[in-house]
């Protein structure tokens, strides 16, 4: 049963959509081919660094209202998507057990596929976070830019690979995102910690939560990857069964999430463990709406 999904389908004014917009059809669904995705992400990089150059001779923009609307839309959308995904996957867990919910082909339902597509498109909306930073003349930190662009590409690869374990990573990310957006909206002014700036008391704990999230993510995706390769190539090894998805998607997911963990640990050490020197500020963890540190107002 999926009460919220059924309610929305029955009462929300959702137009009838063609098959390729509710199911992932490579080449027909928007942003479903590698050349198109790479072109869009290259355009994202060109746009933000182009804006940065243009803004060098201009006053920073406030954009407070637009920023708040953007944040509210992403926050409410993330909360809704989180509930929809959980009410789809929990019955699979209840009927078939943990391993089937994580790795079974039955976990890749039609509704889950549609939710994955929506989550994928949200990643492109989140690219506007960096546009706001550039227009406000804030530093475009490597972690911020890398996390945004790489996460969009990660979602693309997992849709192509139909990795059933994707929901574990996405739901954790959505939960952290919702919490972060709530904390941000209750904060009147958001400032990154600098020698002369105000510090946000919960920023350290949020970063810790994000690191824990990636540790859990890696345990799950490495388990799924091991299950696939062991059952496919090394059946003599102990294994519960195969994990639904492709080899390339599994390997890329493991590699990218590992890089996220290392980068966030580095950010944590640079921000909270290294002694401050003069007025040097740490700008390697600008917040984003999808759990990439703290968002700026």
C-alpha positions as CSV (number, residue, x, y, z in Angstrom):
1,X,0.0,0.0,0.0
2,X,1.1,3.5,-0.8
3,X,-1.5,5.9,0.8
4,X,0.3,9.2,-0.2
5,X,1.0,8.1,-3.8
6,X,-2.5,6.8,-4.2
7,X,-3.9,10.0,-2.8
8,X,-1.8,12.2,-5.1
9,X,-2.7,10.1,-8.2
10,X,-6.4,10.4,-7.3
11,X,-6.7,14.0,-6.2
12,X,-3.7,16.0,-7.5
13,X,-4.1,17.7,-10.9
14,X,-1.4,15.6,-12.5
15,X,-1.7,15.6,-16.3
16,X,-1.4,12.3,-18.3
17,X,2.2,11.9,-19.2
18,X,3.7,9.8,-22.0
19,X,5.5,6.6,-21.0
20,X,9.0,8.0,-21.4
21,X,8.3,10.7,-18.8
22,X,7.2,8.3,-16.1
23,X,9.6,5.5,-17.0
24,X,13.3,5.7,-17.8
25,X,13.8,5.1,-21.5
26,X,17.3,5.7,-22.5
27,X,17.4,8.2,-25.5
28,X,13.7,9.2,-25.1
29,X,13.5,10.3,-21.4
30,X,15.0,13.9,-21.1
31,X,18.7,13.9,-20.0
32,X,19.1,10.1,-20.6
33,X,22.1,10.0,-22.8
34,X,25.7,10.6,-21.8
35,X,26.5,13.3,-24.5
36,X,23.5,15.4,-23.4
37,X,24.3,15.0,-19.7
38,X,27.9,15.9,-20.1
39,X,27.0,18.9,-22.2
40,X,24.6,20.2,-19.6
41,X,27.1,19.8,-16.8
42,X,29.8,21.5,-18.9
43,X,27.3,24.3,-19.5
44,X,26.8,24.5,-15.7
45,X,30.5,24.9,-15.1
46,X,30.8,27.5,-17.9
47,X,27.8,29.4,-16.5
48,X,29.0,29.6,-12.9
49,X,32.6,30.5,-13.7
50,X,31.4,33.0,-16.3
51,X,29.1,34.7,-13.8
52,X,32.0,34.8,-11.3
53,X,34.1,36.7,-13.9
54,X,31.3,39.1,-14.7
55,X,30.6,39.8,-11.0
56,X,34.2,40.8,-10.3
57,X,33.4,44.3,-11.4
58,X,29.9,44.4,-9.9
59,X,28.3,44.6,-6.5
60,X,27.1,41.3,-5.0
61,X,23.4,40.5,-5.4
62,X,21.2,39.9,-2.4
63,X,18.5,37.6,-4.0
64,X,17.1,36.8,-0.6
65,X,13.6,36.2,-1.6
66,X,14.5,34.1,-4.6
67,X,16.9,32.1,-2.5
68,X,14.2,31.5,0.1
69,X,11.7,30.3,-2.5
70,X,14.4,28.0,-4.1
71,X,15.2,26.6,-0.7
72,X,11.5,26.1,0.2
73,X,10.7,24.3,-3.0
74,X,13.7,21.9,-2.6
75,X,12.9,21.3,1.0
76,X,9.2,20.5,0.5
77,X,10.0,18.5,-2.6
78,X,12.6,16.4,-0.8
79,X,10.3,15.7,2.1
80,X,7.5,14.6,-0.2
81,X,9.8,12.4,-2.3
82,X,11.3,10.8,0.9
83,X,7.8,9.8,2.1
84,X,6.9,8.4,-1.3
85,X,10.0,6.3,-1.6
86,X,9.7,4.9,1.9
87,X,6.1,3.9,1.5
88,X,7.0,2.1,-1.7
89,X,10.1,0.2,-0.3
90,X,8.9,-0.6,3.3
91,X,6.2,-3.1,2.0
92,X,8.9,-4.9,-0.1
93,X,11.1,-5.2,3.0
94,X,8.1,-6.4,5.1
95,X,7.1,-9.1,2.5
96,X,10.5,-10.2,1.2
97,X,13.1,-9.2,3.8
98,X,16.1,-6.9,4.0
99,X,18.2,-8.5,1.2
100,X,15.3,-8.3,-1.3
101,X,14.6,-4.7,-0.4
102,X,18.3,-3.8,-0.9
103,X,19.3,-6.0,-3.9
104,X,16.2,-7.7,-5.3
105,X,14.9,-6.9,-8.8
106,X,11.5,-6.5,-7.1
107,X,12.8,-3.4,-5.4
108,X,13.0,-1.7,-8.8
109,X,9.3,-1.0,-9.2
110,X,7.7,1.3,-11.7
111,X,6.9,3.9,-9.0
112,X,10.4,3.7,-7.6
113,X,11.8,4.3,-11.1
114,X,9.6,7.4,-11.5
115,X,10.8,8.6,-8.1
116,X,14.4,8.0,-9.2
117,X,13.7,10.1,-12.3
118,X,12.2,12.9,-10.2
119,X,15.2,12.8,-7.8
120,X,17.5,12.9,-10.8
121,X,15.9,16.1,-12.1
122,X,16.0,17.7,-8.7
123,X,19.8,17.5,-8.9
124,X,19.7,19.8,-11.9
125,X,17.5,22.3,-10.0
126,X,20.0,22.2,-7.2
127,X,22.7,23.5,-9.6
128,X,21.0,26.8,-9.1
129,X,22.6,26.8,-5.6
130,X,26.0,27.6,-7.3
131,X,24.4,30.3,-9.4
132,X,23.2,32.0,-6.3
133,X,26.7,31.8,-4.8
134,X,28.3,33.3,-7.9
135,X,25.8,36.1,-8.1
136,X,26.5,36.9,-4.4
137,X,30.2,36.8,-5.1
138,X,30.8,33.9,-2.7
139,X,33.7,31.6,-3.3
140,X,33.0,28.7,-5.6
141,X,34.6,26.0,-3.4
142,X,35.8,22.8,-5.1
143,X,33.7,20.5,-2.8
144,X,30.6,22.4,-3.6
145,X,31.0,22.4,-7.4
146,X,32.3,18.8,-7.5
147,X,29.5,17.5,-5.3
148,X,26.8,19.2,-7.4
149,X,27.9,18.2,-10.8
150,X,29.1,14.7,-9.8
151,X,25.9,13.8,-8.0
152,X,23.8,14.6,-11.1
153,X,26.0,12.3,-13.1
154,X,25.8,9.7,-10.4
155,X,22.0,9.6,-10.5
156,X,22.3,9.3,-14.3
157,X,24.5,6.3,-14.1
158,X,22.3,4.5,-11.5
159,X,19.2,5.0,-13.6
160,X,21.1,3.5,-16.5
161,X,22.3,0.6,-14.4
162,X,18.9,0.1,-12.6
163,X,20.6,-0.4,-9.3
164,X,18.0,-1.4,-6.8
165,X,20.1,-0.4,-3.8
166,X,19.9,3.3,-5.0
167,X,17.1,4.1,-2.6
168,X,19.3,3.6,0.4
169,X,21.6,6.4,-0.6
170,X,18.9,8.7,-1.9
171,X,16.6,8.4,1.2
172,X,19.5,9.2,3.5
173,X,20.4,12.2,1.4
174,X,16.8,13.4,1.3
175,X,16.5,13.1,5.1
176,X,19.7,15.1,5.7
177,X,18.6,17.6,3.1
178,X,15.2,18.1,4.8
179,X,16.9,18.6,8.2
180,X,19.4,21.0,6.8
181,X,16.8,23.1,5.0
182,X,14.8,23.3,8.2
183,X,17.8,24.5,10.1
184,X,18.6,27.0,7.4
185,X,15.1,28.5,7.3
186,X,15.2,29.0,11.1
187,X,18.5,30.8,10.8
188,X,18.1,34.5,10.0
189,X,21.5,35.1,8.5
190,X,23.8,32.2,7.4
191,X,27.5,33.0,7.4
192,X,30.4,30.7,6.8
193,X,32.8,30.6,9.7
194,X,35.5,33.2,9.2
195,X,37.9,35.0,11.5
196,X,35.4,37.9,11.8
197,X,32.1,36.1,11.0
198,X,29.5,34.5,13.2
199,X,29.6,30.8,13.6
200,X,26.6,28.5,13.4
201,X,26.6,26.2,16.4
202,X,25.0,23.2,14.6
203,X,27.3,23.3,11.5
204,X,29.9,21.0,13.0
205,X,27.2,18.4,13.9
206,X,25.6,18.6,10.5
207,X,29.0,17.9,8.9
208,X,29.4,15.0,11.2
209,X,26.0,13.7,10.2
210,X,26.9,14.0,6.5
211,X,30.1,12.0,7.1
212,X,28.2,9.3,9.0
213,X,25.7,9.2,6.1
214,X,28.5,8.5,3.6
215,X,30.0,5.8,5.9
216,X,26.6,4.1,5.9
217,X,26.2,4.6,2.2
218,X,29.5,3.0,1.5
219,X,28.8,0.0,3.7
220,X,25.6,-0.6,1.7
221,X,26.9,0.0,-1.8
222,X,30.0,-2.0,-1.2
223,X,27.8,-4.8,0.2
224,X,25.7,-4.7,-2.9
225,X,28.7,-4.6,-5.2
226,X,30.3,-7.5,-3.4
227,X,27.1,-9.5,-3.7
228,X,26.9,-8.9,-7.4
229,X,30.5,-9.8,-8.2
230,X,30.7,-12.7,-5.8
231,X,27.5,-14.4,-7.1
232,X,28.5,-13.6,-10.7
233,X,32.2,-14.5,-10.8
234,X,33.2,-16.1,-7.4
235,X,30.3,-18.4,-6.4
236,X,32.6,-20.1,-3.9
237,X,32.6,-17.0,-1.7
238,X,29.8,-16.5,1.0
239,X,27.0,-14.6,-0.6
240,X,23.3,-14.1,0.0
241,X,22.6,-13.7,-3.7
242,X,23.2,-11.2,-6.6
243,X,22.4,-7.5,-6.5
244,X,20.3,-6.0,-9.2
245,X,22.2,-3.5,-11.4
246,X,25.1,-3.3,-13.8
247,X,28.8,-3.6,-13.0
248,X,29.7,-0.2,-14.3
249,X,27.0,1.6,-12.2
250,X,28.2,-0.3,-9.1
251,X,31.9,0.5,-9.5
252,X,31.2,4.1,-10.4
253,X,28.9,4.5,-7.4
254,X,31.5,3.0,-5.0
255,X,34.2,5.2,-6.4
256,X,32.3,8.5,-6.3
257,X,30.8,7.9,-2.8
258,X,34.3,7.1,-1.5
259,X,35.6,10.4,-2.9
260,X,32.7,12.2,-1.2
261,X,33.6,10.7,2.2
262,X,37.3,11.6,1.8
263,X,36.5,15.2,0.8
264,X,34.0,15.7,3.7
265,X,36.5,14.3,6.2
266,X,39.1,16.7,4.8
267,X,36.6,19.6,5.1
268,X,35.9,18.6,8.7
269,X,39.6,18.5,9.6
270,X,40.3,21.8,7.8
271,X,37.4,23.5,9.4
272,X,37.3,22.1,12.9
273,X,40.6,20.5,13.7
274,X,43.3,22.8,12.2
275,X,44.2,25.9,14.2
276,X,43.0,29.1,12.7
277,X,45.7,31.3,11.1
278,X,45.0,35.0,11.0
279,X,42.0,35.8,8.9
280,X,42.2,32.8,6.6
281,X,38.7,31.4,6.1
282,X,37.7,27.9,5.2
283,X,35.6,27.9,2.1
284,X,35.7,24.2,1.1
285,X,32.3,23.2,2.3
286,X,29.7,25.7,1.1
287,X,26.3,24.4,1.9
288,X,23.9,23.2,-0.7
289,X,20.4,22.0,-0.7
290,X,21.5,18.4,-1.1
291,X,23.7,17.9,1.9
292,X,26.9,19.5,0.8
293,X,27.6,21.7,3.9
294,X,25.9,24.9,4.8
295,X,23.9,27.1,2.5
296,X,24.6,30.8,2.5
297,X,22.0,33.5,2.6
